[in-house]
Amino acid sequence: VTFPLVSICVPTIGRVEYLSAALKSLREQTYENYEVIVLDNASGPEAQSVITGFVANNSNARILRVNERVPMFENFNRGIRAAVGEYVVFFHDDDHYDPRFLDAHVAVLEANPQAAFAGSNWNMIDGEGRLTVRRRLIKKTGTWSGRNFIERLVRRGRSELATPALVFRREVVKASGFDERCPIHWGDFTILMRIAEQWDVAVVAESLFSWRSHEQNSSRMAFSQSIPLRTSVLRDYCSEYALRHPEDLEFINRLISLVDRGHSRGLLWGWLVASNDAESRMCRRLLEEASCPMTVGLLRLLESVGLTVTSRRSLVPAARHVIDLIGI
């Protein structure tokens, strides 16, 4: 057996209030054949003290530090180049990983050599660690074809697998790397879909990861900003896929259609969850620009009968449940 079989990269910008908990979940892993590479992205003195203490007490850990902050994907690539394990995973400094996380993901990848990466069901927690959302989109442990993964991602407008909880084959992710030209918002989708063009994807039905939502999240962005950016990223991917696979016209057209539908659906969701009237109006205006007159007319009607920002946010839990239930 290779030692270490897994390289755990911990990219951190020094979010001290969560870093210690993330490192604790790492130490509690039941799987033990791993190394730890802390990718210290110009963190402050307090975080450096936490990191140094962790490495001093763990002989399988080391630090790769930069004094000036680099973009997220560049930091990830530093870890990939330094990793020696057959598998690479990025434990983010503000998330929580179940003790069986590595065990389950390594097992499914070892059993499915045609799969490039693996992910599981996951939860969302708040800044205090309280459960807020359960994601149960994977029904059975096994594999999806890469083509199926691509179509599912484009249809939903998001991956059913949380990127901070993916375990990659190092040979695969090292060959492609994280494209540093891609935006950190949604750019990981492009990277995953490119890999999935050539490989299957392994999935684990257990919930083994908790993504923490808080004010410091690098991915936080209003829907009126994030949905147009997501649409742009997905359309760009469709264009590059068409260049690589010009013979696959039916699939290309299906992806383009799904991107357009996802754009409207995302803006509609943004209108529903908007925290203020300005954001609500912006989502409605973008729907108008997307030529969705019936939807816009309905939203105007709902607003006119008194469905305010505050009142419609009360509908969010039920709407989220329905969306997950019907798989859109």
TORMARDO-34979 format. One record per residue (C-alpha): residue in one letter; x, y, z. Coordinates in pm, 1 decimal. Example, Ala and Ser with C-alpha at 12.3 -4.5 7.8 and 13.67 -1.06 7.14 Angstrom:
2
@aa->a, x->1230.0, y->-450.0, z->780.0
@aa->s, x->1367.0, y->-106.0, z->714.0
//
This chain:
328
@aa->v, x->0.0, y->0.0, z->0.0
@aa->t, x->128.8, y->344.8, z->-91.9
@aa->f, x->217.6, y->573.1, z->198.0
@aa->p, x->66.9, y->819.9, z->216.1
@aa->l, x->-224.1, y->711.7, z->-3.4
@aa->v, x->-405.9, y->1042.6, z->47.9
@aa->s, x->-274.8, y->1398.8, z->47.4
@aa->i, x->-501.6, y->1632.7, z->244.3
@aa->c, x->-445.4, y->1992.9, z->142.0
@aa->v, x->-580.9, y->2253.8, z->383.7
@aa->p, x->-603.7, y->2589.7, z->203.2
@aa->t, x->-641.3, y->2865.5, z->460.7
@aa->i, x->-658.5, y->3242.9, z->463.1
@aa->g, x->-654.9, y->3247.7, z->842.7
@aa->r, x->-1020.0, y->3223.8, z->949.4
@aa->v, x->-913.0, y->3148.7, z->1305.2
@aa->e, x->-1261.3, y->3103.7, z->1449.2
@aa->y, x->-1316.9, y->2799.9, z->1222.9
@aa->l, x->-963.8, y->2675.8, z->1147.5
@aa->s, x->-916.3, y->2486.0, z->1473.9
@aa->a, x->-1247.4, y->2302.5, z->1426.5
@aa->a, x->-1153.4, y->2207.9, z->1069.0
@aa->l, x->-817.9, y->2070.4, z->1185.1
@aa->k, x->-994.8, y->1881.2, z->1464.0
@aa->s, x->-1222.8, y->1709.0, z->1211.7
@aa->l, x->-909.3, y->1615.2, z->1018.1
@aa->r, x->-746.5, y->1457.2, z->1325.7
@aa->e, x->-1065.1, y->1259.5, z->1395.3
@aa->q, x->-1059.8, y->1077.1, z->1060.0
@aa->t, x->-1083.4, y->699.7, z->1102.3
@aa->y, x->-865.4, y->658.3, z->791.4
@aa->e, x->-499.6, y->712.1, z->881.7
@aa->n, x->-287.6, y->667.4, z->567.6
@aa->y, x->-257.2, y->1034.7, z->475.7
@aa->e, x->-31.2, y->1337.5, z->478.9
@aa->v, x->-140.5, y->1694.6, z->552.2
@aa->i, x->-23.5, y->1998.3, z->355.1
@aa->v, x->-140.5, y->2327.1, z->503.7
@aa->l, x->-157.9, y->2581.6, z->220.7
@aa->d, x->-113.4, y->2896.0, z->428.4
@aa->n, x->-229.0, y->3176.6, z->200.8
@aa->a, x->-81.1, y->3476.5, z->384.4
@aa->s, x->-272.8, y->3418.3, z->706.7
@aa->g, x->-220.8, y->3639.9, z->1011.2
@aa->p, x->-8.4, y->3572.2, z->1321.8
@aa->e, x->-290.2, y->3411.1, z->1522.3
@aa->a, x->-371.9, y->3161.6, z->1247.2
@aa->q, x->-2.6, y->3092.7, z->1188.8
@aa->s, x->27.7, y->3003.3, z->1556.2
@aa->v, x->-259.3, y->2753.7, z->1524.5
@aa->i, x->-105.6, y->2602.4, z->1209.7
@aa->t, x->244.5, y->2579.4, z->1356.1
@aa->g, x->109.1, y->2409.1, z->1667.6
@aa->f, x->-83.9, y->2158.6, z->1458.3
@aa->v, x->218.0, y->2069.5, z->1244.0
@aa->a, x->441.6, y->2038.6, z->1550.3
@aa->n, x->206.4, y->1775.7, z->1693.6
@aa->n, x->150.3, y->1582.7, z->1370.4
@aa->s, x->454.3, y->1426.4, z->1204.5
@aa->n, x->265.7, y->1371.2, z->878.3
@aa->a, x->191.9, y->1744.0, z->837.4
@aa->r, x->383.1, y->2027.4, z->670.5
@aa->i, x->325.3, y->2391.1, z->578.0
@aa->l, x->346.7, y->2563.9, z->239.8
@aa->r, x->324.3, y->2934.8, z->318.9
@aa->v, x->312.1, y->3243.1, z->98.1
@aa->n, x->346.1, y->3591.7, z->243.1
@aa->e, x->132.7, y->3763.2, z->-21.2
@aa->r, x->-212.2, y->3623.2, z->-87.9
@aa->v, x->-257.8, y->3437.9, z->-417.3
@aa->p, x->-585.9, y->3351.9, z->-597.4
@aa->m, x->-769.6, y->3046.2, z->-466.2
@aa->f, x->-707.0, y->2817.5, z->-764.7
@aa->e, x->-337.8, y->2910.4, z->-768.7
@aa->n, x->-321.4, y->2809.1, z->-403.3
@aa->f, x->-491.1, y->2477.4, z->-483.4
@aa->n, x->-238.6, y->2410.0, z->-759.1
@aa->r, x->47.5, y->2462.7, z->-513.2
@aa->g, x->-97.8, y->2178.2, z->-310.9
@aa->i, x->-142.6, y->1948.9, z->-609.5
@aa->r, x->220.7, y->1996.6, z->-711.8
@aa->a, x->341.8, y->1921.2, z->-358.1
@aa->a, x->114.8, y->1620.4, z->-296.5
@aa->v, x->259.3, y->1268.8, z->-306.9
@aa->g, x->-51.7, y->1059.2, z->-235.5
@aa->e, x->-249.5, y->879.2, z->-503.8
@aa->y, x->-550.9, y->1084.2, z->-397.8
@aa->v, x->-581.6, y->1455.6, z->-320.7
@aa->v, x->-853.7, y->1630.5, z->-122.2
@aa->f, x->-891.6, y->1992.3, z->-13.4
@aa->f, x->-1015.0, y->2029.8, z->345.6
@aa->h, x->-1134.8, y->2390.9, z->360.1
@aa->d, x->-1051.4, y->2583.3, z->674.9
@aa->d, x->-1411.9, y->2665.3, z->767.2
@aa->d, x->-1593.5, y->2337.6, z->697.1
@aa->h, x->-1651.7, y->2012.6, z->886.2
@aa->y, x->-1567.1, y->1660.1, z->772.2
@aa->d, x->-1727.3, y->1349.0, z->920.2
@aa->p, x->-1479.1, y->1101.3, z->1078.4
@aa->r, x->-1561.2, y->848.3, z->802.8
@aa->f, x->-1513.0, y->1096.4, z->520.0
@aa->l, x->-1177.7, y->963.2, z->396.3
@aa->d, x->-1262.8, y->597.2, z->459.2
@aa->a, x->-1576.2, y->610.8, z->245.8
@aa->h, x->-1430.4, y->815.6, z->-39.0
@aa->v, x->-1109.4, y->614.3, z->-67.7
@aa->a, x->-1312.4, y->291.0, z->-67.4
@aa->v, x->-1539.1, y->398.9, z->-353.7
@aa->l, x->-1243.9, y->523.0, z->-561.1
@aa->e, x->-1044.3, y->205.4, z->-500.8
@aa->a, x->-1347.9, y->2.9, z->-611.7
@aa->n, x->-1401.8, y->213.7, z->-925.1
@aa->p, x->-1071.0, y->285.3, z->-1102.7
@aa->q, x->-1256.0, y->448.8, z->-1392.8
@aa->a, x->-1373.9, y->731.6, z->-1162.2
@aa->a, x->-1163.6, y->1049.8, z->-1145.5
@aa->f, x->-1309.9, y->1193.1, z->-826.0
@aa->a, x->-1563.4, y->1110.6, z->-556.9
@aa->g, x->-1812.5, y->1308.7, z->-351.8
@aa->s, x->-2092.8, y->1244.5, z->-105.9
@aa->n, x->-2419.0, y->1383.4, z->22.3
@aa->w, x->-2367.6, y->1680.8, z->248.7
@aa->n, x->-2522.3, y->1925.4, z->493.0
@aa->m, x->-2515.9, y->2299.7, z->532.3
@aa->i, x->-2444.1, y->2451.7, z->874.3
@aa->d, x->-2437.4, y->2808.9, z->998.6
@aa->g, x->-2149.2, y->2995.9, z->1157.6
@aa->e, x->-2226.1, y->2834.1, z->1493.3
@aa->g, x->-2232.8, y->2483.5, z->1349.7
@aa->r, x->-2611.7, y->2444.6, z->1356.9
@aa->l, x->-2765.8, y->2231.9, z->1081.4
@aa->t, x->-2963.7, y->2443.3, z->833.9
@aa->v, x->-2999.8, y->2229.7, z->518.1
@aa->r, x->-2970.4, y->1857.5, z->441.0
@aa->r, x->-2861.5, y->1768.0, z->87.2
@aa->r, x->-2965.8, y->1412.4, z->-2.5
@aa->l, x->-2936.7, y->1411.7, z->-379.9
@aa->i, x->-2729.4, y->1093.1, z->-409.2
@aa->k, x->-2956.5, y->792.7, z->-367.8
@aa->k, x->-2705.2, y->509.3, z->-403.5
@aa->t, x->-2328.9, y->470.5, z->-361.5
@aa->g, x->-2161.3, y->386.4, z->-692.2
@aa->t, x->-2066.4, y->574.4, z->-1008.9
@aa->w, x->-2220.3, y->811.0, z->-1259.4
@aa->s, x->-2095.9, y->835.5, z->-1614.4
@aa->g, x->-1908.0, y->1156.5, z->-1679.2
@aa->r, x->-2168.9, y->1256.1, z->-1936.0
@aa->n, x->-2445.2, y->1208.0, z->-1678.5
@aa->f, x->-2253.8, y->1421.8, z->-1427.4
@aa->i, x->-2213.4, y->1703.7, z->-1680.8
@aa->e, x->-2580.9, y->1703.8, z->-1773.9
@aa->r, x->-2694.9, y->1689.4, z->-1410.5
@aa->l, x->-2470.8, y->1981.4, z->-1318.5
@aa->v, x->-2590.5, y->2197.2, z->-1606.6
@aa->r, x->-2956.1, y->2106.9, z->-1544.5
@aa->r, x->-2943.1, y->2200.7, z->-1175.7
@aa->g, x->-2705.8, y->2490.3, z->-1220.7
@aa->r, x->-2496.1, y->2350.3, z->-940.4
@aa->s, x->-2311.5, y->2030.2, z->-866.6
@aa->e, x->-2477.0, y->1774.3, z->-642.0
@aa->l, x->-2126.8, y->1718.5, z->-504.6
@aa->a, x->-1972.6, y->1995.4, z->-294.5
@aa->t, x->-1633.6, y->2089.3, z->-440.3
@aa->p, x->-1468.7, y->2130.8, z->-95.1
@aa->a, x->-1556.1, y->1766.0, z->-31.5
@aa->l, x->-1422.8, y->1598.7, z->-345.8
@aa->v, x->-1142.7, y->1342.8, z->-337.6
@aa->f, x->-947.4, y->1343.1, z->-665.9
@aa->r, x->-709.2, y->1099.2, z->-827.3
@aa->r, x->-388.8, y->1298.9, z->-816.9
@aa->e, x->-277.4, y->1188.3, z->-1164.4
@aa->v, x->-599.1, y->1329.5, z->-1312.1
@aa->v, x->-620.4, y->1660.2, z->-1129.9
@aa->k, x->-245.2, y->1716.3, z->-1167.7
@aa->a, x->-273.5, y->1677.0, z->-1545.3
@aa->s, x->-548.1, y->1937.4, z->-1570.6
@aa->g, x->-488.0, y->2146.8, z->-1260.5
@aa->f, x->-733.0, y->2412.0, z->-1149.1
@aa->d, x->-760.2, y->2653.6, z->-1439.9
@aa->e, x->-644.8, y->2982.5, z->-1288.4
@aa->r, x->-822.4, y->3175.4, z->-1564.6
@aa->c, x->-1159.9, y->3057.3, z->-1433.9
@aa->p, x->-1348.1, y->3272.4, z->-1180.8
@aa->i, x->-1358.6, y->3137.4, z->-825.3
@aa->h, x->-1736.0, y->3168.2, z->-845.3
@aa->w, x->-1854.4, y->2870.2, z->-1054.0
@aa->g, x->-1511.9, y->2818.3, z->-1214.9
@aa->d, x->-1478.8, y->2483.3, z->-1038.4
@aa->f, x->-1773.0, y->2361.3, z->-1249.3
@aa->t, x->-1568.0, y->2405.5, z->-1565.7
@aa->i, x->-1279.0, y->2208.3, z->-1419.1
@aa->l, x->-1499.9, y->1921.3, z->-1302.1
@aa->m, x->-1687.9, y->1896.4, z->-1631.1
@aa->r, x->-1365.7, y->1892.7, z->-1832.9
@aa->i, x->-1245.0, y->1597.7, z->-1624.9
@aa->a, x->-1582.8, y->1424.3, z->-1655.6
@aa->e, x->-1554.4, y->1428.3, z->-2035.6
@aa->q, x->-1295.9, y->1150.1, z->-1998.9
@aa->w, x->-1377.7, y->987.4, z->-1663.0
@aa->d, x->-1665.3, y->858.4, z->-1451.4
@aa->v, x->-1759.6, y->1013.9, z->-1117.5
@aa->a, x->-1791.1, y->815.0, z->-792.5
@aa->v, x->-2066.2, y->903.5, z->-544.5
@aa->v, x->-2130.2, y->815.6, z->-179.3
@aa->a, x->-2486.2, y->815.1, z->-43.5
@aa->e, x->-2379.5, y->888.3, z->315.6
@aa->s, x->-2372.8, y->1249.2, z->433.0
@aa->l, x->-2006.9, y->1304.4, z->521.6
@aa->f, x->-1943.3, y->1677.1, z->486.6
@aa->s, x->-2087.7, y->1999.2, z->628.0
@aa->w, x->-2044.7, y->2323.5, z->437.1
@aa->r, x->-2041.1, y->2622.7, z->669.5
@aa->s, x->-2232.1, y->2932.0, z->554.4
@aa->h, x->-2105.6, y->3253.1, z->713.7
@aa->e, x->-2022.5, y->3613.2, z->631.8
@aa->q, x->-1660.1, y->3536.2, z->537.3
@aa->n, x->-1744.7, y->3280.6, z->265.6
@aa->s, x->-1555.5, y->3362.4, z->-53.4
@aa->s, x->-1853.8, y->3230.6, z->-249.8
@aa->r, x->-2112.9, y->3468.3, z->-101.8
@aa->m, x->-2274.1, y->3679.4, z->-373.3
@aa->a, x->-2620.9, y->3818.3, z->-446.8
@aa->f, x->-2825.5, y->3613.9, z->-695.4
@aa->s, x->-2852.0, y->3912.1, z->-929.4
@aa->q, x->-2472.4, y->3891.1, z->-961.8
@aa->s, x->-2408.2, y->3519.3, z->-924.7
@aa->i, x->-2668.1, y->3386.7, z->-1171.5
@aa->p, x->-2545.8, y->3593.7, z->-1471.5
@aa->l, x->-2189.0, y->3490.1, z->-1385.4
@aa->r, x->-2289.3, y->3124.1, z->-1358.8
@aa->t, x->-2470.1, y->3145.2, z->-1692.4
@aa->s, x->-2162.4, y->3299.2, z->-1853.4
@aa->v, x->-1936.9, y->3023.2, z->-1715.2
@aa->l, x->-2171.0, y->2747.5, z->-1834.5
@aa->r, x->-2216.9, y->2902.1, z->-2179.7
@aa->d, x->-1840.2, y->2932.1, z->-2215.3
@aa->y, x->-1809.6, y->2565.1, z->-2122.4
@aa->c, x->-2070.8, y->2467.5, z->-2382.6
@aa->s, x->-1870.1, y->2657.3, z->-2643.4
@aa->e, x->-1543.7, y->2485.1, z->-2556.1
@aa->y, x->-1717.1, y->2145.4, z->-2540.9
@aa->a, x->-1848.8, y->2208.9, z->-2892.9
@aa->l, x->-1494.5, y->2278.3, z->-3012.8
@aa->r, x->-1365.9, y->1954.5, z->-2859.9
@aa->h, x->-1665.5, y->1742.8, z->-2964.7
@aa->p, x->-1824.3, y->1898.6, z->-3276.7
@aa->e, x->-1985.7, y->1565.1, z->-3363.4
@aa->d, x->-2188.6, y->1565.0, z->-3039.4
@aa->l, x->-2438.4, y->1823.8, z->-3159.7
@aa->e, x->-2748.7, y->1682.4, z->-2990.7
@aa->f, x->-2582.2, y->1682.1, z->-2647.8
@aa->i, x->-2441.9, y->2032.1, z->-2704.0
@aa->n, x->-2785.1, y->2170.2, z->-2791.6
@aa->r, x->-2937.1, y->2001.2, z->-2487.4
@aa->l, x->-2676.0, y->2159.4, z->-2261.0
@aa->i, x->-2735.7, y->2504.9, z->-2410.4
@aa->s, x->-3110.8, y->2467.4, z->-2355.9
@aa->l, x->-3053.4, y->2362.1, z->-1994.4
@aa->v, x->-2826.7, y->2662.3, z->-1933.9
@aa->d, x->-3096.6, y->2900.3, z->-2058.2
@aa->r, x->-3363.2, y->2737.9, z->-1841.2
@aa->g, x->-3131.4, y->2743.8, z->-1542.2
@aa->h, x->-3068.2, y->3115.0, z->-1591.5
@aa->s, x->-3438.5, y->3196.4, z->-1561.2
@aa->r, x->-3491.1, y->2952.7, z->-1274.6
@aa->g, x->-3195.8, y->3095.7, z->-1083.0
@aa->l, x->-3321.8, y->3451.4, z->-1115.4
@aa->l, x->-3669.2, y->3341.4, z->-1006.3
@aa->w, x->-3515.6, y->3183.1, z->-697.6
@aa->g, x->-3317.0, y->3502.0, z->-641.4
@aa->w, x->-3641.7, y->3700.9, z->-646.2
@aa->l, x->-3792.2, y->3461.9, z->-391.4
@aa->v, x->-3502.4, y->3478.2, z->-143.9
@aa->a, x->-3407.3, y->3845.4, z->-199.3
@aa->s, x->-3326.0, y->4018.0, z->129.4
@aa->n, x->-3430.4, y->4362.5, z->8.0
@aa->d, x->-3642.7, y->4533.5, z->-256.9
@aa->a, x->-3342.5, y->4646.1, z->-463.5
@aa->e, x->-3220.5, y->4287.8, z->-507.9
@aa->s, x->-3574.9, y->4174.3, z->-585.4
@aa->r, x->-3615.2, y->4438.5, z->-855.7
@aa->m, x->-3277.0, y->4353.0, z->-1007.6
@aa->c, x->-3368.5, y->3984.4, z->-1039.3
@aa->r, x->-3699.8, y->4080.4, z->-1199.8
@aa->r, x->-3524.8, y->4316.5, z->-1443.7
@aa->l, x->-3279.3, y->4044.9, z->-1544.2
@aa->l, x->-3572.1, y->3811.5, z->-1606.3
@aa->e, x->-3719.1, y->4075.2, z->-1836.2
@aa->e, x->-3389.8, y->4092.3, z->-2024.8
@aa->a, x->-3397.2, y->3712.9, z->-2053.5
@aa->s, x->-3732.7, y->3738.4, z->-2234.9
@aa->c, x->-3948.8, y->3578.1, z->-1966.1
@aa->p, x->-4260.4, y->3800.0, z->-1990.4
@aa->m, x->-4504.8, y->3554.1, z->-1833.3
@aa->t, x->-4280.3, y->3498.5, z->-1531.2
@aa->v, x->-4220.0, y->3871.2, z->-1489.1
@aa->g, x->-4593.6, y->3938.7, z->-1515.9
@aa->l, x->-4663.4, y->3683.4, z->-1243.8
@aa->l, x->-4401.1, y->3836.0, z->-1014.6
@aa->r, x->-4545.5, y->4183.1, z->-1064.7
@aa->l, x->-4891.6, y->4048.1, z->-980.9
@aa->l, x->-4765.8, y->3881.9, z->-662.8
@aa->e, x->-4592.0, y->4202.4, z->-558.1
@aa->s, x->-4907.5, y->4405.1, z->-626.3
@aa->v, x->-5118.8, y->4186.9, z->-396.1
@aa->g, x->-4877.8, y->4234.6, z->-108.1
@aa->l, x->-4631.0, y->3944.3, z->-128.9
@aa->t, x->-4343.1, y->4142.8, z->19.4
@aa->v, x->-3975.7, y->4049.1, z->48.1
@aa->t, x->-4029.3, y->3948.0, z->410.2
@aa->s, x->-4342.3, y->3740.9, z->352.0
@aa->r, x->-4211.6, y->3547.5, z->53.3
@aa->r, x->-3890.4, y->3451.5, z->233.7
@aa->s, x->-4111.4, y->3245.2, z->464.0
@aa->l, x->-4184.0, y->3026.8, z->159.6
@aa->v, x->-3814.5, y->2943.7, z->105.4
@aa->p, x->-3794.3, y->2619.5, z->312.0
@aa->a, x->-4097.6, y->2472.4, z->134.9
@aa->a, x->-3971.5, y->2583.9, z->-207.0
@aa->r, x->-3627.4, y->2434.5, z->-141.0
@aa->h, x->-3785.2, y->2105.5, z->-35.2
@aa->v, x->-3994.4, y->2089.9, z->-353.3
@aa->i, x->-3694.4, y->2171.8, z->-574.3
@aa->d, x->-3482.8, y->1898.1, z->-415.3
@aa->l, x->-3774.1, y->1653.7, z->-424.3
@aa->i, x->-3836.6, y->1691.5, z->-797.0
@aa->g, x->-3467.1, y->1725.6, z->-880.1
@aa->i, x->-3455.9, y->2057.0, z->-1064.2
//
